[in-house]
Structures are given as C-alpha cells and as structure tokens.
C-alpha cells in the first residue's frame, strides 16, 4: 500500500442469496430476489469520537471490531432472511405486521445467541473435555505444553470437521458460493480491474484476509493464551477461566491478521496465511455470473470515490 494512501477498512459477508459489504460510512446488503431483481439496501454507520480513539488502540480495537461486525452481520442476515421469506410468501417484507416483525427479530436474536453459545461450547469447551479424557489415557499429556497442544489440535480438527459437515447442506453451499463471489470482487478491485461479472469471474475466490483465516488464527493463538491458565487447575476452573480469555484471543488474532495484510509479499506471512487459504477451499465455492453481479452491486454501493484500499475481507 502506498504510504500516502489512507487505509480504509472494507469488509464483507455472504448472506442468504446475497452479499453484504461494509464501507467506512455505511454497509450495504444486496440480495437476489426470486424474480431476478437485485435489491440493495444501505445501512448507515454511526462513527463516534470514542470509536475513533479505540480504533488506534491495539488489541482493544480487535475486540470492538469483532463485536461491531457481529452486530452488522446479524442485521444483514435478518434483512436477507426477510427478503427470502417475502419471496416464499409472494409479497414484500413489509406485508407482515409489526408484531410479526418483532417476533421474527426476537427469533433471529435468540438463534444468534444460541449459535454463539454453541460455538463456545463446540470449539472451546468440548476440546478441553476431550483432552482431559485423553490425558487420563496418555500420561505424556499431563504437562501444560503437551496438554494445550493436544487441546489445540482437537479444536482445529473439530472446526474443520464442522466446516466439512455443513458444506453438505444445499443452502450453506449457496452461501459459500456468494462468499466466493465476494472474494472475487475484492480481488478484482484490488487489481484495479473493471468490475464486470465476466471480468471478475477470472479472479481467485480465495483471499488472504478472509474471516476464515481469522478463525484459524483464533484456533492457533488460543493454544498460547490458554497455556497461561495454571496446569493444576481443575477441569471446571479451566473451563471458566477460558471464557474471559476469548476476547484477548480475538484481539491478538485481529492484530496478526492486520499485520499479515501489510506484509503480503513476505514469505513468512504468506506461510502464516497459507492454512487459512487452504481452509477457504471449503468455505468458498465457485460462483456463477448472477451471484458475482450481486456482489458487485453491494460493493459499488459502499466503495464510493475516491477508490479506497481494502484491508479486511469477510
């Protein structure tokens, strides 16, 4: 990135039959309707002085960014789900009453909360319990380093198996195709190519700064952070002490991903993001031209002018 260019963060996320792109001032969700129409909606971002100050604080900014992206992702998913439901019911989203809309919002909020709880249990607590059982059979795992390495290996294995499992679902495969479309558009944009569906299709569907890479960093960095928990702690104490350490892991992972974004030509950092790129072969699929067109529509709405630099990708 040229030193005179101001870095602007442009993130994204695949949603139901669409793509969300986040710019510096707003984010947009583009959804392909059953009729073939592309519907795009803008959502403004409120930038406060406190948020700007936090954005300059290492580690803390990562936790805040992840919280903001979760909130934005939730709203983008809700909008795309409303559009999909309107297609099924044959009417506009506004056709439902205010009570129905509130119920739908509460249902999605509950589903998101449940998903977060399941993620913590599946990727942080289950590996701990499995390693605890394994250490009873393998005395060599009783040491702190060996225990945490085994715990981390099981965590990564569970994560990969989870990804492999959900790719068998037809609806998830469609989301992964839109994920690939999102990456192709940003890769084409960074190459300063014309953003036409045919031109964008030639670019790779993998991106080194994808959220998949971030999640993999979380899995690996958690090995080091969890090693701070005293080895003699009980299983329950270890489980409870892990929970407040998760924000620290997210903050460190964000900084590593941010640094790797600026060192793309470094062999060391290219090796660091390589596992994330391999994993993206599971979390992305080759999109068709209509899907790429949707991603372009979302991107154009938030990219604006002058041309911003893209530093983070969903």
N, C-alpha and C positions, 0 to 999 in steps of 0.2 A: 504494500500500500504506500503511495507517495506520502512523504512527510507532511505536505501542505494540505492533504485531504483530511477533512474531519470525518471521524468514524461515526457512522450511524448504524444502529442495530436494526436489522430487518429479519424477523423470524417468521416462522410459518408452521402450519399443521394441516394434515389431512383430516377432513370431516366426512360426514355422510354425503356421498355424491358431490363432494366439493373440496375446496381448499380455503384455508384462512391464511392471510398474510398480514403481518404486523409491521407497520412503519413507525417512524418517530412520533407522529402526531395522531395516528389512528390505526385501526386494523379493519380489514375488510374480509367478508366471507362471500365467496362465490359458489353457488350451488346450481347444478344442472337439474332442471325440472323434467318431469316425465314428458312434457310437451316438446322438449328440446331447448327451451328458453334457458338462458343463463341469468340467474337473478343474483345481483350483487348488493350487499348492504354494508354501509360504513358504520363503525362504532368509534366515537372519539376517545382519545386517551387523555386523561387529566394529569398534567405534569405539574408537580408541586416543587417548591424550593427544597423541601426535605428530601424528596425523591432524588433530586439532582445531586444533593450532597451525599446521599447514601451511595449513589452510582459511582462515587470516587473512592469508596472505602472497600478495599479488598476483603474477600470472604463474605462480608455482610451483604454486599451487592449481589452476590450469587444467590443467597437465600431469598432476598427480596425479589430478584428476577424470576426465580422459580415459582414463588408464590403468585406473582403477577401473571406469569404465563399459564399457571393452573386456572386462575380466575378467567383469563381471556379464553383459554381452551374450553372451559366449561360453557361459557356464553356462546362461543362459536358452535360447539356441538349442539347446544339447545336450539339455536337458530336453524341449523341444518336438519335436526330432527323434526322441528315444526314444519319445515318445508316438505320433508319426506312424508309426514303424516297428512299434510294437506293434499299431496298427490294421491295418497291412498283413499282419502275421503272425498276427493273430487272437488275441493273448494279451497279458498285462500286460508292461510293460517289464522287470520283474524275472525274467521267464521265461528270459531269456538268462543264460548262465553268467558268472562273474566274469571269466574270460578274454576272453569276447566283449565284455563291457562295457569292459574296459581297452583292447582293440583299437579299439573304437568311439571311445573318448575320445582315444586317440592319433591316430586318423584325423582327428577333428574339429580337434584341436590343430594337426596338420600342415596341414590345409586353411586354418585361420585364419592361420597363419604365412605360408603361400603367398599368401593374399589380401592380407596387409599388404605383402609384398614386391612383389606385382603393383601395388598401389595406389601405392607409392612410385615404381615404375618408370613406370607409366602417367601419373600426374599430376604428377610432379616431374622425372623424368629424360627421358622422351620429349619433352615440350615444349622442354626445354633443347636436345636434339639437333636437333629440328625448327627451332628458332630459329637455331641455329648454321648449319645448312644454308641457311636463308633469308637470313641476314646475308651469306653469300657471294654471293648474287644481288642483294641490295638494300644498297648501301653505307650508306644512311642508318641502318641498324640497328646499325652498329658502335659507336655511342655507348652508354654504360652505360644511360641512361634509356630510350632507344628500344628497346634490346635487351630490357630487363626488361619493358617494356610489351608488346612483341610476345610474349615468353615467357608473360606472364600471360594475354594474350588467347587464346593457343593452349591454355593449361592449362584455362581456363574452357570453351572450345569442346570440348575432349576430354571434360571432365566432363559437359557437357550431352549430348553425343552418346552417351556411355556410359549415362547415365540413360535416354535415349530408346531405346537398343538393348535394355536389359534389360526395359523395360516390355512388350516383345513376348512375353516368356516368361509363360506362364499362371500358373506358381507364384509368380513375382515379383509379378504383378498381384494375386494373393490377399494377399500380404504387404502390398502398398501399400493394399489395402482395410482391413486391420487397422490400418495406420498412420493412415488416415483416421479409423477408429473411436477410436483412442487420442486423437487431437486433439479430436474432437467431445466426448468425455467430459470432458476437461480444460477445454475452452471452456465447457461447461455448468456444470461445477463452479465455475469462476471467476465465472460469472454467478449463482452461488448458486441454480441451478435444481435441480429434483428429478431425480435420476439414474434415469430410466426410459428404456428403449430408444426409445419413441416420442417422448419429450421431447428426448432427446439428439440424435436424428436431425435436428432442426431447426437445430442449431448448425453453424457452418462447419467444414470439415475442415482448414482452414489454421490455423497457429498461428505467431506471430512469433518464438517462441523455440525453434523446431524445430531438430533437429540438421542438417537440410538447410541452414538459414541459417548455422549454424556452419561447415559445409563450404565454403559460398560465401565467408564471411569469410576462411577459410584461404586460398582461392584468390587473393583480392584482397590480403590483407595480405602474402602471400608475395612479391608484387611489390616491396614496400618493403624487406622483410627481405633478400631475395636481392640487392638493389642494394648491400648492404654488402660483397659479395664483389668484390675488385679486378677491374676490367674486363680487365686484361691477363692474368689467369689463364688457363691452358689449359682446354680443354673438360673434361678428366678432373679437373682441380683444382676447377673449378666444380661438377662433379657430386658430388665427395667432400665439398666444403665445405657443400653444401646439406643433407646428411644431419643433421649436428649442429644445424642451424638449425631443423629441423622442430619440435622441442619448443618453441622460442621462439615460433614462429608459432602453435602450438596455444595457448600461454599467453596471447598477445596477443588471439587470436580469442575465447577464453573471456571475457576481461575486457570486450571490446567487446559480446559477446552479453549478458553480465551487466548491463552498463550500459544497454543498449537495453531490457532487461526492466524497468528502473526509470523509463524515460523514454518510456513507450508513448504519451503524449499529445503529445510533442514532434514537431513537423513534421520536424525534421532527422533524428531517429532513426527516424521512420516511413518516411522516404525511404531510410534506410540498410538497413532490413529488407525493403523492398519487393521487391528482386530475389529474396530468399530465398522470399518468399511466391509469387512467380511460378513459381519452380522447384518449389515444393511441389505445384503443379498436376500435375506429372509424378510426384512421389514419393508422392502420396496418391491414393486413389480413393474414390468414394462407397461406404461400407459398407452392408450390409444389417442388419436388426434383430438377427439372431443374432450377427453379428460385434460389434455395439455391446454386446450383452449380455455377451459375453466380456470386452470392455474394462472394462465396469462392474464385473464380478466381480473382476478383478485390482485395479482401483482401490480398491474397497471394502476389500479385504483389507489394504492398506497405508496407507490415508488416516487411519484411526483417528479419535480425538476428543481434543481439540478440532480444529476444522476448520483444516488447515494451509494456508498460502499456497503456490501453485505457482509456481516461478520458472524451472524449466528443463523442457523437453519433448523427448522423444526424436524 
